[in-house]
Amino acid sequence: MRQQFQEVHSNSRARAPYRRYAEGVRQDHKNSDLDLPPPRSSLKEHHNQGEHDKALEWSLDGKEKALEKDHPSTLDTVNNMASMFDNQGEYDKALEWYQRALDGKEKTLGKGHPSTLDTVHNMASVFDNQGEYAKALELYQRALDGCEKTLGKYHPSILDTVNNMASVFYKQGEYDKAREWYQRALDGKEKTLGKGHSSTLTPRG
């Protein structure tokens, strides 16, 4: 069983921060007529050159000027900056930017808003990557509790959080808890997505 858990964990290394970051860059490009003081071609050039950080900085600067610092779209870009640092392994910077996004979202959207809880989950993932498992579990639990109230117990994002918590328990050596939480995630995904769905077959953590 331990070998099975290890395979799940190794298959689920932190790809989520990059997916969130890449999706955020695409969304910023989609809104670039509103976001950016430089020409759109300039942002595209930086993106094509792989200078995603510069593209996000320009996007953030434009949004802060056009929409103010606590506008949800601005905070989404702040969150994307955090995801970029997370993907680069610069966890302290990632936490700093996630905290900035969280403070703004709690102020403008409320603590129970799905976007706020997504940032809470992201911060938990950073603590998980840093090996600070107690902090990771605390924030995963906060995200789980909030999302269950707004989205229901079997929403795919909730089941991902359940799976991530199982992964933390596994890394702490709490194998009985890990088995329990992996089973909870599996049961939920089979119910909502089906046994053959890719997310059911390859849990993320």
N, C-alpha and C positions, 0 to 999 in steps of 0.2 A: 504493500500500500504506500509506503514511503517513496518507493521508486516511482509509483504512479503520480504522486503529488509533485515530485521533482520534475517529471516530464511536463506536467501542467504548468509549473512555475517557469521552466526554461522556455516553453513555447509562448509565454505571455509577457516577455520582457517589455519594458516600457516603450511601446510604440505609440501609445495614445497621445503623449504630449506633442509628438511631431504631427500626428494627424490633426489635432486641434489647431496647431500653429499653421499648418499648410492650409487648412480650411479657412482660418482667419485671414490669411494673406489673400486668398481668393475672394473672400467677402469684402475685404478692404479695396481690392481692385474693382469690384463690382460697384462700390459706392464712391469711387475715386473722384467723380465730378464734384461731389460735395466735400470730400475729406481733405483734399490736398492743395496746398498753395502752389507747388511746382506743376508743370504741365503733366498730363497723364502719360505722355511718352517717356518722360523722365523716370517716373515710377516703374513703368514697364521695363525700361532699360536696366534699372537697378535690379529688378526681379530676375530678368533673364541672366544677369551676371552673377546671380546667386547671392546678391547683397540684400537678403530678406530683412536683416535688422535695420538697414537704412530705409528700406521701403516702409517698414512699420513705424519708424521714427517720424517720417514725413507724414504718414497717415495720421498718427497721433497728434502731431503738431497742428495739422489742418483741422482735425475734429475739435481739439481744444479751443481753437479760434472761432470755429463756425458754430459749434454746438455746446460749448462749455465742458468743464472737466468731469462733471458728474452725469452727463448725458449717457444713456445706456449704450449707444453706439461707440462713444469714446471709451467707456469702460470695457467694452468688448475688445477694443484694440489694446488697452492696458493688459487685459487677460492674455491676449495673443503674445504680447511682449514677454510676459511671464512664461508662457509655454515655450517660446523660443529659448530662453535661458535654461528652462527645464530640460529641453531636448539636448542642449549643449553641455549638460552636466553642471551648470553654474547654479547650484541649488539655492545658495543664499540670495543671489539676485532674483531668482525665480520667486522665492518666498516674499521678497520685498515688493515685487510687482503684483503678485497675487493678493497680498495684503492690501495694497492700494486699490486694486479692483474690488476686493471684498468690502472695504470700508465704503466705497462709493455705491456699490450695489445695495448694501444694507440701508444706506441713507435714502436712495431714490426708489428702490424696488421693494425693499423689505427683506427680513431675514429668511422668510420662507419661500421666496420667489425661486423658481427652478434655475434661473441664471445665477442667482446668488449661491444656491446650493451646488451648482456645477463648479464654481470657484472654490468652495469649501472642499469638494471632492478632489480638485486639482492640488490643493495644498496638502491634503492627506497623502496624495501620491508622491509628492516631493519628500515629505517626512519618511514615507515608506522607503524611497530610494536612498535616503540618508541613513537608514537603519534606526530611525527614531520611532520605534513601533508603537509605543504608548501614545504618542502624539498622533500618529497616523490613525490608530484605531479610534481615538477620540473624535477626530474630524470625519472619518468615514461614518461613524455612528451618527454624528450630527447630520451629515448629508443624507444618510439612510432614513433617519426619523422624519426629516423634513420632506423628502421626496415621497415617502409612503403616504403622507397626508395629502399631498397635492396630485400625485400621479398614480397612486395605488401600489399594492405590494408586488405586482408582477410586471411592472414597466421594465423594458430592457435595460435602461440606465440604472435602475435600482438593483437588478440582478447582477450587473457588472460590479456595483459596489459590494454586494454580498460576496461575490467571487474574490474581490480584492481583499476583503477582510479575512476570508479563508486563507488567502495567500500569506497574509501577515501572521496569522496563527501558526501556519506551517513553518514560517521562517523563525518563529519564536520557539519552535519545538513542541507546540501544543497540538499534537496530531489529532487527538480526539475532537477538539474544537474545529480544527481545519476540516476534518472529514465531515462534520456536521454542517458547516457553512458551505463547503463545496456541494454537498448533497442538496442543500436548500437552493443554491444557484442552479444546479442541474435540473431539479424538479420544476422550478419556475420557468426555465428556458424551454424545457420539453413541453410544458403546458402552453406557453404563449407563442413560441417560435417553431416548435416541432423538433422531433428527434434528429432530423437530418440537417437542420440549419447549421451553418458554419460556426455561429457563435455558441451553439450548444455543443458542438464537437470539439471546439478549441476555445475554452474559457480564457478570458483575459483577467490579468491581475496586476 
